[in-house]
Amino acid sequence: MTATALNIPVIETERLILRGPRESDFEAFAAFGASARAAFVGGPYPRLRSWGGFLATYGHWALRGYGMWMLQERATGGIAGRVGIIRNDGWDEPELGWHIYDGFEGKGLAYEAAHAARAYAANHLGLDRVISYIVPENTRSAALAQRLGAHIEREGEVAGHLCNVWRHPSAEGAA
């Protein structure tokens, strides 16, 4: 049997390490998936579905060459969430997405991570103008998108839910 290792880039910010997923991250991932916090991404959902989603995090890197990073808080080593660029089957362009886990919200970590991921996508992947799919009820994500300089470009649909499609500024116009 041959194992395939991926070279997922590591990004360090002031308070975070953005890195590829490790099996030890799954418990935090599954806890998020089972919580009410996952409502805006199709949850809550059972552990087996979380496992599939966790594997998809790794698989996206293998198939597309980019994906979601796990967010490790530098001070504590805790897993604070995920951020990254994804383009699921049927999507016409890449999305900048983020999930912040319980106990880490309200600290500005999502902004710090999303800003770093967006810059990496523009500077290293040639993905200069990404979008974010945000359901209108997710006011915290909408506020973050606005803080990142994004604006509502149009209405759309993702995973069967109506959403707003937020357009992020080009790298030159990014905050």
Sequence and secondary structure as in RCSB ss.txt:
>XXXX:A:sequence
MTATALNIPVIETERLILRGPRESDFEAFAAFGASARAAFVGGPYPRLRSWGGFLATYGHWALRGYGMWMLQERA
TGGIAGRVGIIRNDGWDEPELGWHIYDGFEGKGLAYEAAHAARAYAANHLGLDRVISYIVPENTRSAALAQRLGA
HIEREGEVAGHLCNVWRHPSAEGAA
>XXXX:A:secstr
          EE SSEEEE   GGGHHHHHHHHHSGGGGGGT S  HHHHHHHHHHHHHHHHHHS  EEEEEETT
T  EEEEEEEE  TT SS EEEEEE TTSTTSSHHHHHHHHHHHHHHHHH   S EEEE TT HHHHHHHHHTT 
EEEEEEEETTEEEEEEE   GGG  
